[in-house]
Amino acid sequence: MQGKCVKTRVGGLTELKPADAEILAITIEVKDAVEEKVGKKLETYSPVSYKTQVVAGINYFVKVNVGDEYLHLRIFAPLPCTGNPKELTDLQTGKTAEDEIIYF
């Protein structure tokens, strides 16, 4: 994100943003883990919006439409210098389109 300044307090969540190609790619990276956690294959899997949190890397809090409900995913992207992959660190089920993304 070189050249982009994001207004946020350290450790706080950013404002809500619409999902873009980067968020789609990140959610696809963890789709297998999401399906394992919810116990089923997800035919519909479409990120809608997200917030981020800067830690020792970035936490992505993403709302994903899975057809009959929405999921809130927390995905951790470690610092690039670690060489570690992104990982699904938590997930909330039973969400609606109107539910706000908050820290979990």
C-alpha positions as CSV (number, residue, x, y, z in Angstrom):
1,M,0.0,0.0,0.0
2,Q,2.9,2.3,-0.6
3,G,1.8,5.8,-1.4
4,K,-1.6,5.4,0.2
5,C,-2.3,7.0,3.6
6,V,-5.1,5.4,5.6
7,K,-6.5,7.3,8.5
8,T,-6.9,5.0,11.4
9,R,-5.6,4.7,14.9
10,V,-3.1,2.0,15.5
11,G,-5.0,-1.2,16.4
12,G,-8.4,0.3,15.5
13,L,-10.6,-0.7,12.7
14,T,-10.8,1.4,9.5
15,E,-14.1,2.7,8.0
16,L,-16.2,0.2,6.1
17,K,-15.2,-0.2,2.5
18,P,-16.7,-2.1,-0.4
19,A,-15.0,-5.3,-1.3
20,D,-12.6,-5.1,-4.3
21,A,-10.4,-7.4,-6.3
22,E,-7.8,-7.6,-3.5
23,I,-10.4,-8.6,-1.0
24,L,-11.8,-11.2,-3.4
25,A,-8.4,-12.7,-3.8
26,I,-7.8,-12.8,0.0
27,T,-11.2,-14.5,0.7
28,I,-10.5,-17.1,-2.1
29,E,-7.2,-17.9,-0.4
30,V,-9.0,-19.0,2.8
31,K,-12.2,-20.5,1.2
32,D,-11.2,-24.1,2.0
33,A,-10.7,-23.2,5.7
34,V,-14.1,-21.4,5.7
35,E,-15.8,-24.4,4.2
36,E,-14.1,-26.7,6.7
37,K,-15.2,-24.5,9.6
38,V,-18.9,-24.3,8.5
39,G,-18.9,-27.9,7.5
40,K,-20.2,-27.6,3.9
41,K,-19.2,-26.5,0.4
42,L,-20.2,-22.9,-0.4
43,E,-21.6,-22.5,-3.9
44,T,-22.2,-18.8,-3.3
45,Y,-19.1,-17.0,-1.8
46,S,-19.0,-13.3,-2.5
47,P,-17.2,-10.7,-0.4
48,V,-19.4,-7.6,0.1
49,S,-17.5,-5.2,2.4
50,Y,-14.6,-5.1,4.8
51,K,-12.6,-3.3,7.5
52,T,-8.9,-3.7,8.3
53,Q,-6.9,-3.5,11.5
54,V,-3.1,-2.9,11.5
55,V,-1.3,-5.2,13.9
56,A,2.0,-7.1,13.3
57,G,0.5,-7.5,9.8
58,I,-3.1,-6.8,8.9
59,N,-6.4,-8.3,10.1
60,Y,-9.1,-8.2,7.5
61,F,-12.7,-8.3,8.7
62,V,-14.8,-9.3,5.7
63,K,-18.5,-9.7,5.2
64,V,-19.2,-12.6,2.7
65,N,-22.5,-13.4,1.1
66,V,-22.8,-17.2,1.1
67,G,-26.4,-17.4,-0.3
68,D,-28.7,-18.1,2.6
69,E,-26.7,-16.0,5.1
70,Y,-23.7,-13.8,5.5
71,L,-20.4,-14.8,7.3
72,H,-18.0,-12.4,9.0
73,L,-14.4,-13.6,8.5
74,R,-11.3,-12.5,10.3
75,I,-8.3,-13.1,8.1
76,F,-4.8,-12.4,9.3
77,A,-2.2,-11.4,6.7
78,P,1.3,-11.5,8.3
79,L,4.0,-9.1,7.3
80,P,5.4,-10.0,3.9
81,C,8.9,-10.5,5.2
82,T,7.7,-13.5,7.2
83,G,6.8,-15.5,4.1
84,N,3.8,-16.9,6.0
85,P,0.4,-17.3,4.2
86,K,-2.8,-15.5,5.1
87,E,-5.0,-17.5,7.5
88,L,-8.6,-17.6,8.7
89,T,-8.3,-16.7,12.4
90,D,-12.1,-16.5,13.2
91,L,-15.5,-16.7,11.6
92,Q,-19.0,-15.7,12.6
93,T,-22.1,-17.3,11.1
94,G,-25.8,-16.3,11.0
95,K,-25.1,-12.7,10.0
96,T,-27.4,-10.6,7.8
97,A,-26.7,-7.9,5.1
98,E,-27.4,-5.3,7.7
99,D,-25.1,-6.6,10.5
100,E,-22.2,-4.2,11.2
101,I,-18.7,-5.6,11.0
102,I,-17.2,-5.2,14.4
103,Y,-14.0,-6.6,16.1
104,F,-14.4,-10.2,17.0
